[in-house]
Every structure is written in structure tokens, then in C-alpha cells.
Amino acid sequence: MFKLTWRNAVRHPLRSSLTVLGMAVAVLAFCILRTVVAAWYAGVDAASPVRLVTRNAVSLFATLPLSYLPKIEAVPGVTRVGYAYWFEGIYIDRKNFFPQFAASLPHYLDLAPELLIPPDQRVALSRDRQGALAGRKLIKRFGWKVGDVIVLTGTYFQGQYRFTLRAAYQGRDPSTDETMFFFHWDYLNEYLKKTAPERADQVGWFLVEIERPELAATVSRRIDSLFQNSLAETLTETEKAFNLSFVEMTKAILMAIQVVSWAVIGVILIVLANTMAMSARERLGEYAVLKTMGFRPRHLAAVIVGESLLLALTGGLVGLSLSVPALRLFPSDVSQYFPGLEISDMTAALGLAVALIVGVLAAVIPAWRATRVSIAEALRKVG
């Protein structure tokens, strides 16, 4: 049976090759699109269950006074608190965008164990008020090295800010973002006290560590109740919910990508089904002869489904093998926004499963027609 299936699959080399190629392109596109979607959610999946984010209830762009810090630290269930501010600076040119944060270093890093920093560099960072920390991918992107001077031109915080790169971090997990840039919040605050005193002693958010994940809801309510009816009310949520709020801003784009990924599979299903229908129609006479030799309908169905599965699985394996090098061809300006942009085992398994399902579905109708055709009717059409 396998020999017969194989001979049928390679009987028309050009047709079979084009079908396999089409299947490979479809699986390749499917896996890459699914990988991009998964990378978009990497920050959500990597969020710690024992970290909360307290921000202004009005908007993330509204600030909170630093004076909230001791009150949050005193809430039962809270173990440590850090704070940070989004800093939108320009490095040489506006196109050189990367995430920049003025944070309560080094305490903020104690709350982020997923950022691995050499001990000596960590000490050097804590001792230098103008010291900065950058991720491995960011350093590679601009060719920096520890000790380099980096100048950022502030946009929201007007002025020239001069930093010395004292430390480099790498992610503990593949999903950890290695494109971030951190510097001391105290350095920014001292500058604001001289140039814009009304904006000093403000933070963007507090990063709160709690004792156990099950305390998240209780601690969140306690923190928000402290500042209810104040000039700067707070909204406390889990880090996962906080990160998800950013992803939700691009929900329409993600939905479009997912629709396209499944549409590609739908197209190749139609192509493969058409190929199998043509093959079955051409071989009706052969199927009639096989029936006269004692082949039962289930044997004919097995031959047709096997041929379809063979073409689909071959195309799927080729597509998967091409997906890894295809991801490496992504421009660095694109890949920097997607930490952990790699084909996961789950995505690879889904790609193979989709190929097998397409192979089965494409053969259903041709197999049904071949098993129901009568011997006399099929032989009448020969010649």
C-alpha cells in the first residue's frame, strides 16, 4: 500500500513539487505570523505573579508624587517597592528608538531578577550617579561597550543628558526584553529641580513586590484606598494586566495577523484539495481495475488519503525547516521589538498539526468519490 501511495505521489513530479512548495510556503508563513503574535505577548507571559504596578488612575502618562512611597511600603503584604519614569530621549536620530527608564537604581533591579548583571558592573552602576544599564541586544545594535559615554536629547524632559554605560544585562529567559536602557532616577530628578521644579519628585509608576501571588487583589485594594479622593488617585494591578494594557492598544493589528495566518492555511487547503481531485479524476479507471483485483473501498481511500498526507507532511516539514533561517533574515530594526523571536516547540507542533489536518481534509471528497464509483461506470470513461 505504501509503495502504491508513493508511486501515485511522484507520478507527476512537477505537480507534486509545486504542491509541496505551496504547502511549505503556507506553513512557513503560518509559523512566522504565529511567532510574531507570540513574541508580542512575551512581556505578558513573562510577568511575575508577585509584582504589582501602581500608576495614576487617570492615565499612564499622568504622574504620582514620590511621597506615596513610604505609604505603599507600609501596606501589609508588601515586601519591596521601586519606582520608575518613562524617559523619551533621542539618541543621535529619532529613528534610533529604544525603551528608556529613569528608575530607582539599584533597588529597582532587586525587583527584576530576570535581568542578569555581573556583580562588579552592578556595583559600578550603583556608585555612579550618571551610570546607565543597557540590554545585550541594545548594546549590540549600537556597538556600545561598558565605559562608553551616551548622550540623550530629552523630548518631554528638555535638555542634554550625559550617561556612562556602567553595566550590561542579559535576560534570564528567552522572552526577557534585552533592548531596555536604565539610568538613575535621582540624576533626572536633580536636573528637574534646577530646570523645572514643578515636575520634580514625581514618578511614572511604583513597582510593588508582594509576599504571595494570592495577595494581589487584597494589596491592590489597600493601596488604592490609601489615595482615594486625593489629587492623584492610583490604579494598582498585576504586572501581567499592566503589560496586557499595552498589547490591547494594538489588538486590531494582532487580530489581523492571526486572521491572515489562518487565511493562508485556507488557501493552501483549497490548492491541495484541487490537486487531489484532479489526481482522483484521472485515476478512476485505475481504481476500477483495483476493485476488480479485490481492493476494497477502504483500501482506495487509504491510498488517496496517504498521498495527500505525504504531500502535505513533506511541505510542512520543508516549511518548518525554512522558518528558522527566515526569522534570522528579519531586519534588526524589527526584531529588536520582539524579545524571544524564535520558533517555539508549540508553534512547530501546531504547524505540523495544521499540515496533517489539511492533508486529511483535502483528501476527503476525492476519496469519497473514488470509493463510490462503480467499476462499469469508471471503465466506461477510460479512453
C-alpha positions as CSV (number, residue, x, y, z in Angstrom):
1,M,0.0,0.0,0.0
2,F,2.8,2.4,0.8
3,K,4.6,1.6,-2.4
4,L,1.4,2.3,-4.4
5,T,0.8,5.6,-2.5
6,W,4.4,6.7,-3.1
7,R,4.2,6.0,-6.8
8,N,1.0,7.9,-7.1
9,A,2.5,10.9,-5.3
10,V,5.5,11.1,-7.6
11,R,3.7,10.2,-10.8
12,H,3.5,13.9,-11.8
13,P,6.8,15.4,-10.5
14,L,6.0,19.0,-11.5
15,R,2.5,19.0,-10.0
16,S,3.7,17.3,-6.8
17,S,6.7,19.6,-6.4
18,L,4.5,22.7,-6.8
19,T,2.0,21.4,-4.3
20,V,4.8,20.7,-1.8
21,L,6.3,24.1,-2.4
22,G,2.9,25.8,-1.9
23,M,2.4,23.8,1.3
24,A,5.9,24.8,2.5
25,V,5.3,28.5,1.9
26,A,1.9,28.3,3.7
27,V,3.4,26.6,6.8
28,L,6.3,28.9,6.7
29,A,4.1,32.0,6.7
30,F,1.8,30.5,9.3
31,C,4.7,29.7,11.7
32,I,6.3,33.2,11.3
33,L,3.0,35.0,11.8
34,R,2.2,32.9,14.9
35,T,5.7,33.5,16.2
36,V,5.3,37.3,15.8
37,V,2.0,37.2,17.7
38,A,3.6,35.1,20.5
39,A,6.5,37.5,20.7
40,W,4.1,40.4,21.0
41,Y,2.6,38.7,24.1
42,A,6.1,37.8,25.5
43,G,6.0,40.6,28.1
44,V,2.6,39.5,29.3
45,D,3.6,35.8,29.6
46,A,6.9,36.7,31.4
47,A,5.2,38.9,34.0
48,S,5.9,38.0,37.6
49,P,2.9,36.9,39.7
50,V,4.3,38.6,42.8
51,R,4.7,42.1,41.2
52,L,2.1,44.8,41.1
53,V,2.2,48.1,39.3
54,T,0.7,51.2,40.9
55,R,0.1,54.1,38.4
56,N,-2.1,57.2,38.2
57,A,-5.8,56.2,37.8
58,V,-6.3,58.9,35.1
59,S,-3.6,57.8,32.7
60,L,-0.2,56.1,32.5
61,F,1.1,59.5,31.3
62,A,0.0,61.2,34.5
63,T,2.5,61.2,37.3
64,L,2.4,60.2,41.0
65,P,4.2,62.1,43.9
66,L,7.3,60.3,45.3
67,S,5.7,60.9,48.8
68,Y,3.5,57.9,48.1
69,L,6.5,55.6,48.5
70,P,6.5,55.1,52.4
71,K,2.7,54.7,52.5
72,I,2.9,51.9,49.9
73,E,5.8,50.3,51.7
74,A,3.8,50.2,54.9
75,V,0.9,48.2,53.4
76,P,0.6,44.7,54.8
77,G,1.8,42.1,52.3
78,V,4.2,44.4,50.5
79,T,7.9,43.4,50.7
80,R,9.7,45.9,48.4
81,V,8.8,48.9,46.3
82,G,10.7,50.5,43.4
83,Y,9.7,53.3,41.1
84,A,10.4,54.5,37.6
85,Y,9.7,57.1,35.0
86,W,9.4,56.7,31.2
87,F,12.1,58.9,29.6
88,E,11.7,59.6,25.9
89,G,15.1,60.7,24.7
90,I,16.7,60.8,21.2
91,Y,20.0,59.1,20.6
92,I,21.6,60.7,17.6
93,D,18.5,60.5,15.5
94,R,14.8,60.0,16.1
95,K,14.8,56.7,14.3
96,N,17.0,55.2,17.0
97,F,14.2,54.4,19.3
98,F,14.6,52.2,22.4
99,P,12.8,52.0,25.8
100,Q,14.4,54.3,28.3
101,F,13.6,54.4,32.0
102,A,14.7,56.6,34.9
103,A,14.5,54.1,37.8
104,S,15.3,53.9,41.5
105,L,18.6,52.0,40.9
106,P,19.8,49.7,42.2
107,H,16.7,48.9,44.2
108,Y,14.5,48.6,41.1
109,L,16.8,45.9,39.8
110,D,16.2,43.9,43.0
111,L,12.6,43.6,41.9
112,A,13.7,42.3,38.4
113,P,15.7,39.1,39.0
114,E,15.2,38.2,35.3
115,L,17.8,40.9,34.4
116,L,21.2,39.2,34.9
117,I,24.0,41.7,35.7
118,P,27.7,40.9,36.5
119,P,28.3,41.7,40.2
120,D,31.2,44.1,39.5
121,Q,29.2,46.0,36.9
122,R,26.2,46.2,39.3
123,V,28.5,47.8,42.0
124,A,29.9,50.3,39.4
125,L,26.4,51.2,38.3
126,S,25.2,51.9,41.9
127,R,28.3,54.2,42.6
128,D,28.0,56.4,39.5
129,R,25.1,58.8,39.6
130,Q,25.3,59.2,35.8
131,G,25.7,55.5,35.3
132,A,23.5,53.6,32.9
133,L,22.4,50.0,32.3
134,A,21.6,48.6,28.8
135,G,20.4,45.2,27.5
136,R,22.7,43.0,25.4
137,K,20.7,43.4,22.2
138,L,20.7,47.2,22.6
139,I,24.4,47.2,23.1
140,K,25.0,45.1,20.1
141,R,22.7,47.3,18.0
142,F,24.7,50.4,18.5
143,G,28.1,48.9,19.1
144,W,28.4,50.1,22.6
145,K,30.8,48.8,25.3
146,V,30.9,49.3,29.0
147,G,32.6,52.6,29.8
148,D,31.2,54.4,26.7
149,V,29.5,57.8,27.1
150,I,26.0,58.0,25.8
151,V,24.2,61.3,25.2
152,L,20.4,61.5,25.0
153,T,18.5,64.6,24.0
154,G,15.3,64.8,26.1
155,T,11.9,65.5,24.4
156,Y,9.5,65.5,27.3
157,F,12.3,66.4,29.7
158,Q,14.1,69.1,27.7
159,G,17.9,69.1,27.7
160,Q,21.0,67.1,27.1
161,Y,21.6,64.1,29.4
162,R,25.0,62.5,29.5
163,F,25.4,58.9,30.8
164,T,28.2,56.5,31.2
165,L,27.4,52.9,30.4
166,R,28.4,51.0,33.5
167,A,26.6,47.7,33.2
168,A,25.1,45.3,30.6
169,Y,22.4,42.8,31.4
170,Q,21.2,39.7,29.6
171,G,17.8,38.0,30.0
172,R,17.4,35.0,32.3
173,D,14.7,33.7,30.0
174,P,14.4,33.9,26.1
175,S,11.3,36.1,26.5
176,T,13.2,38.8,28.5
177,D,13.5,42.1,26.7
178,E,17.1,42.9,26.2
179,T,16.6,46.3,24.4
180,M,15.9,48.5,27.5
181,F,18.0,51.3,28.9
182,F,18.0,52.3,32.6
183,F,19.6,55.2,34.5
184,H,19.3,56.7,37.9
185,W,16.0,58.5,38.7
186,D,18.0,60.7,41.1
187,Y,20.0,62.1,38.3
188,L,16.9,63.1,36.4
189,N,15.2,64.5,39.5
190,E,18.3,66.7,40.4
191,Y,18.2,68.1,36.8
192,L,14.4,68.8,37.1
193,K,14.9,70.6,40.4
194,K,17.1,73.1,38.6
195,T,15.2,73.5,35.4
196,A,11.5,72.6,36.1
197,P,10.9,72.4,39.9
198,E,7.2,71.8,39.5
199,R,8.0,68.5,37.8
200,A,10.5,67.2,40.3
201,D,9.8,64.5,42.9
202,Q,7.4,62.8,40.5
203,V,7.4,59.2,39.3
204,G,5.6,57.4,36.5
205,W,4.7,54.2,38.5
206,F,5.6,52.2,41.5
207,L,6.7,48.6,41.1
208,V,5.4,46.7,44.1
209,E,6.6,43.2,45.2
210,I,4.2,41.2,47.4
211,E,4.7,38.2,49.6
212,R,2.5,35.7,47.7
213,P,0.5,35.9,44.4
214,E,-2.8,35.3,46.2
215,L,-2.4,38.6,48.0
216,A,-2.5,40.6,44.7
217,A,-6.2,41.6,44.9
218,T,-6.1,42.5,48.6
219,V,-2.9,44.5,48.4
220,S,-4.2,46.3,45.3
221,R,-7.4,47.4,47.0
222,R,-5.4,48.5,50.1
223,I,-3.0,50.7,48.1
224,D,-5.8,52.3,46.0
225,S,-7.9,53.0,49.1
226,L,-4.9,55.0,50.7
227,F,-5.1,57.6,47.9
228,Q,-8.8,57.7,47.2
229,N,-10.2,61.2,46.7
230,S,-6.7,62.6,46.5
231,L,-5.3,64.8,43.7
232,A,-3.6,61.8,42.3
233,E,-5.7,58.6,42.7
234,T,-4.0,55.4,42.0
235,L,-4.8,52.2,40.0
236,T,-2.9,49.1,41.1
237,E,-2.9,46.0,39.0
238,T,-0.8,42.9,38.4
239,E,2.2,43.3,36.2
240,K,0.6,41.0,33.7
241,A,-2.5,43.2,33.5
242,F,-0.3,46.2,33.2
243,N,1.7,44.8,30.3
244,L,-1.5,43.5,28.7
245,S,-2.9,47.0,28.6
246,F,-0.1,47.9,26.2
247,V,-0.8,44.9,24.0
248,E,-4.5,45.8,23.9
249,M,-3.6,49.0,22.2
250,T,-2.6,47.0,19.1
251,K,-5.3,44.4,19.4
252,A,-6.7,45.1,16.0
253,I,-3.3,44.5,14.4
254,L,-2.8,41.3,16.3
255,M,-6.3,40.1,15.2
256,A,-5.5,40.9,11.6
257,I,-2.2,38.9,11.8
258,Q,-4.0,35.9,13.2
259,V,-6.7,36.1,10.6
260,V,-4.1,36.3,7.8
261,S,-2.3,33.2,9.3
262,W,-5.4,31.1,9.1
263,A,-6.4,32.5,5.7
264,V,-3.1,31.3,4.3
265,I,-3.8,27.8,5.5
266,G,-7.3,28.0,4.0
267,V,-5.8,28.9,0.6
268,I,-3.4,26.0,0.6
269,L,-6.2,23.7,1.7
270,I,-8.1,24.7,-1.5
271,V,-4.9,24.2,-3.6
272,L,-4.2,20.7,-2.2
273,A,-7.9,19.7,-2.5
274,N,-7.8,20.7,-6.1
275,T,-4.7,18.7,-6.7
276,M,-6.1,15.6,-5.1
277,A,-9.4,16.0,-7.0
278,M,-7.5,16.1,-10.3
279,S,-5.5,13.1,-9.4
280,A,-8.5,11.1,-8.4
281,R,-10.4,12.0,-11.5
282,E,-7.5,10.9,-13.7
283,R,-7.3,7.6,-12.0
284,L,-10.9,6.5,-11.9
285,G,-10.1,3.7,-14.4
286,E,-7.2,2.5,-12.2
287,Y,-9.4,2.5,-9.2
288,A,-11.9,0.3,-11.1
289,V,-9.2,-2.2,-12.0
290,L,-8.0,-2.3,-8.4
291,K,-11.6,-3.1,-7.3
292,T,-11.7,-6.0,-9.8
293,M,-8.5,-7.3,-8.2
294,G,-10.1,-7.4,-4.8
295,F,-9.2,-3.9,-3.4
296,R,-12.0,-2.8,-1.1
297,P,-13.2,0.9,-0.8
298,R,-11.2,1.4,2.4
299,H,-8.0,0.5,0.5
300,L,-8.7,3.1,-2.2
301,A,-9.5,5.7,0.5
302,A,-6.2,4.9,2.3
303,V,-4.2,5.3,-0.9
304,I,-5.8,8.7,-1.7
305,V,-5.5,10.0,1.9
306,G,-2.0,8.6,2.2
307,E,-0.9,10.5,-0.9
308,S,-2.5,13.7,0.3
309,L,-0.8,13.3,3.7
310,L,2.5,12.6,2.1
311,L,2.4,15.8,0.1
312,A,1.1,17.9,3.0
313,L,3.6,16.5,5.5
314,T,6.5,16.9,3.2
315,G,5.5,20.5,2.6
316,G,5.0,21.1,6.3
317,L,8.5,19.8,7.2
318,V,10.1,21.9,4.5
319,G,8.2,24.9,5.7
320,L,9.3,24.3,9.3
321,S,12.9,23.8,8.3
322,L,12.9,27.2,6.4
323,S,11.1,29.1,9.2
324,V,14.2,29.3,11.5
325,P,16.6,30.8,8.9
326,A,13.7,33.0,7.7
327,L,13.4,34.6,11.1
328,R,17.1,35.4,11.1
329,L,16.5,37.5,7.9
330,F,14.3,39.9,9.9
331,P,15.8,43.4,9.9
332,S,17.4,44.3,13.3
333,D,15.1,47.3,13.5
334,V,12.1,44.9,13.5
335,S,13.5,42.0,15.6
336,Q,14.5,44.4,18.4
337,Y,10.9,45.0,19.3
338,F,10.2,41.2,19.7
339,P,12.2,39.6,22.5
340,G,12.5,35.8,22.1
341,L,11.6,35.8,18.4
342,E,12.1,32.1,17.9
343,I,10.0,29.3,16.6
344,S,8.8,27.6,19.8
345,D,8.0,23.9,20.1
346,M,4.4,24.7,20.4
347,T,4.4,26.7,17.2
348,A,6.3,23.9,15.4
349,A,3.9,21.3,16.6
350,L,0.9,23.5,15.6
351,G,2.4,23.9,12.1
352,L,2.8,20.2,11.7
353,A,-0.7,19.5,13.0
354,V,-2.1,22.0,10.6
355,A,-0.3,20.4,7.7
356,L,-1.7,16.9,8.7
357,I,-5.2,18.3,9.1
358,V,-5.0,20.0,5.7
359,G,-3.8,16.7,4.2
360,V,-6.7,14.8,5.6
361,L,-9.4,17.4,4.7
362,A,-8.1,17.8,1.1
363,A,-8.5,14.0,0.5
364,V,-12.0,13.6,2.0
365,I,-14.1,14.4,-1.1
366,P,-11.8,12.7,-3.7
367,A,-11.6,9.6,-1.5
368,W,-15.4,9.5,-1.1
369,R,-16.0,9.8,-4.9
370,A,-13.4,7.1,-5.7
371,T,-14.9,4.6,-3.2
372,R,-18.4,5.1,-4.5
373,V,-17.8,4.9,-8.3
374,S,-18.9,1.6,-9.9
375,I,-16.5,-0.5,-11.9
376,A,-18.6,-0.3,-15.1
377,E,-19.0,3.4,-14.9
378,A,-15.3,4.0,-14.3
379,L,-14.2,1.8,-17.1
380,R,-16.7,3.3,-19.5
381,K,-14.8,6.6,-19.2
382,V,-11.4,5.2,-19.9
383,G,-10.1,6.3,-23.3
